[in-house]
Amino acid sequence: MGWRSLRTRILAYLVAIHLVLAGISWFVIRERPILLLAVEALFVVSIALGVMLVRSFFVPLELIRTGAELIGERDFTSQFRPVGQPEMDALLEIYNDMIRRLREERLTVQEQHYFLDRVLAASPAGIVTLDFDARIEQLNPSAGRLLGLGAEAAGRRLGELAPPLGAELAAVPVGASRVLALGPRRLKVARAELFDRGFPRSFLLVEELTEELRASEKAAYGKLIRLMSHEVNNSVGPVRSLLDSFRDYGAQLAADDREDFTQAVGIAIARLERLGAFVNGFAEVVRLPPPERRPCNVGRLLDEILLLLRPELERRHIACAWREREEVPPIDLDRNQIEQVLVNVLQNAMEAIGEDGRIELRLATEGGRPVLRLADTGPGVPEEVRPLLFTPFFSTKRDGRGLGLTLIREILAQHGFDVGLENRREGGAELWIGF
């Protein structure tokens, strides 16, 4: 039963008991009206005092009810003044102190939450938080950029993301880290755990390692190539000179031996030339000069390259045409180096197709920047090979040296351009370059 009904019952009791007493008094002292009036006046004063005492008794309960409602409404700004009752004033002081502490703690939590949001938004490291069911709850802008995810990823499990990214992220155990290869990019993904309301939740920390690994790899293979080039060229030059001198002795040999001798020396010289060219091909990657940037119309540059490659395209019966061509502003780049990149990309597409296929070109603005896409109708790239494609000197060709993609990666990295290679749903592969 509520306190209001309790107060009503107490007041009814006081009124009833005074009425009974008044009735008894009226029967007892009706012979003396003056005394009856005095008793009635006393009863009125007694009732008034009783009502005042009841009200003062229920004021603390009213305050308690109001305080409970304020706490339930999360209103931590209201406080109570003393009511003049020592016991109640002590209770109100405790309540006011509690409200003051709650208000300060809430303000501190809000400031920390705002600060954390600002830090996450500005952090170059990607952070993906998961809920208690291991679904993506939130990801900061860096995580979206590094992983290529948008707001639609929220609410999905890691394994439900597009392959192979989803499977690789889901495979990272709590307390460990792995380096993931996404085309030419390398990401370090660490998974850690926190406790929220007594239950564990995990989050992913994603860091970009592409430039660090590229610089480390280039320093390592650059030193090796320089050492190899030095040793090979020091041997090739003198040996070639000796072989050229040996050719002059051919005239002194018998006719039956002269042809074999001349042929053997010629084969040895040709082999030395191929060896020199082989080593110089690797050295070109190390000696790649910084780009000399000038404004360039990428669409026109591609038209000139297609004109150059037309005979090979016709020989292979491969159609190459623009699917979309947006007039983008001129881009600052080294024309010679980017031309080398585009020639390598188109040649790789032709080799992937073989014969009787199609290459589609698309130049458009995506996300505020020009993006060039080259799609072919070849067999696509096997999933197990994709992470290794931009690894230095990796090649899927039987006699390949992996120089093409390595050179592409180095040129685009020095320009600050992004590159990626993806399989298309309709078949074939698509390479894109973000300028």
Residue, then its C-alpha position, 0 to 999 in steps of 0.5 A: m500500500g502506498w504512502r499516500s493511502l497510509r497518510t490518509r488512514i492516519l489522518a482518518y484515524l485522528v479525525a475519527i478518534h477525536l470525533v469519538l472523544a468529542g461525542i463522549s465529551w458532549f454526553v458527559i458535559r452537556e449540562r455545562p456548555i461552557l466547558l463543552l466549548a472549551v473541550e471542543a476547542l481543545f479537540v480542534v487544536s489537537i486535530a490541527l497539531g496531529v495534521m501538522l505532525v503527520r505532514s512533517f512525518f511524511v515530508p521525508l518520505e516525499l523527499i525520498r520519493t522525489g530523489a528516487e525519481l530524479i535518480g531514475e531519470r538520471d537527473f544529477t543536477s538537483q539537490f535538496r535543502p535542509v528541512g530542519q529535522p536533524e535526522m532528515d538533514a543528515l540523510l539529505e546531506i548524504y544524498n546531495d553528496m552522492i548526487r554531486r559525486l555521480r554528476e562529477e563521475r558522469l561528466t568525467v566519463q563523458e569527457q573521457h568518452y569524447f576524448l577517446d572518440r576524438v583520438l580514435a577518429a584522428s588515429p592513423a591506426g585502425i581500430v575495430t571493436l567487436d560486441f559480445d557476439a563477436r560482431i563488428e560494433q564500431l570501426n574508426p575512419s583509419a580502419g575503414r580506409l585500411l581494410g576497405l570497409g564502410a558503415e555497412a560492415a557494422g553488425r557483421r561477423l569478421g568471417e562474413l566480410a569479403p574473402p580473403l579479408g574476412a577469413e584472415l581477420a577472423a583467424v587472428p587469435v586473441g593476444a596475437s598479431r599477424v601480417l596480412a597481405l592485401g595486394p601490394r599493401r601489408l597490414k599488421v593486425a593485432r587482436a586484444e581483449l577487454f572486459d565490459r560490464g564483467f564480460p570479455r570483448s575483443f578488438l582489432l588494432v590495424e597498422e599500415l606496414t607497407e612503406e616500412l616493409r617496402a623500405s626494409e625489403k628494398a634495402a635488403y635486396g638492393k644490397l644483394i643486387r648491387l653485390m651480385s651486379h658487381e661480381v657478375n659484371n667484373s667477371v662478364g667483362p673480362v671473360r667477354s673480352l677473352l672470348d672475343s680474342f679467342r675468335d681470332y684463333g679460329a683461322q688457325l684451326a683446321a677447317d673441320d674444327r673451325e666451325d665448332f670452335t666459332q659456334a661454341v665461342g659465339i654461344a658463350i658470348a651470347r650467354l654472357e650477354r644474356l647474363g649481363a642483361f639478366v643482372n642489369g634487369f634487377a639493377e634497374v629496380v634498385r637504380l630507379p630514379p625519383p620521379e620527375r613530376r609534370p602534369c600529364n593527361v592519363g587518358r591521352l597517355l593510354d591512347e598512345i600506349l594502345l596505339l603502340l601495342r595495337p599490332e600485338l593486340e590484333r595478333r592475339h585477337i584481343a579487343c581493348a577499349w574504353r568502358e568509361r572515360e571521365e575527363v579528369p584534371p591532369i595528374d602530376l607524374d613522371r610520364n616515362q615511369i608511368e608509361q612503363v607501368l601501364v605497358n607492363v600492366l597491359q602486357n600482363a593482361m595480354e599474357a593472361i588472356g592469351e588469345d581471343g579476349r577483351i581488355e576494358l579500361r575505365l578512368a573515373t573519379e572515385g572517392g575524390r581522386p582519379v582511379l584507372r581500372l584495367a580489366d581483362t577476361g583472363p582466368g583471374v588470379p588464384e586466391e593462394v597467389r594473390p597475397l604474393l603478387f607484389t612480393p619482390f621478384f615473385s612470378t607465376k611464370r615459368d621463366g619469369r623473374g618477377l621484375g614487372l610487378t616489382l617495378i610497378r610497385e616501386i614506381l607507384a610507391q615513389h609517386g604515392f599512388d595506390v594499386g590493387l589487383e582483384n578478381r572480377r565476379e564475371g571472370g578475369a582480373e582487374l588492376w586499379i591505380g589510384f592517383 
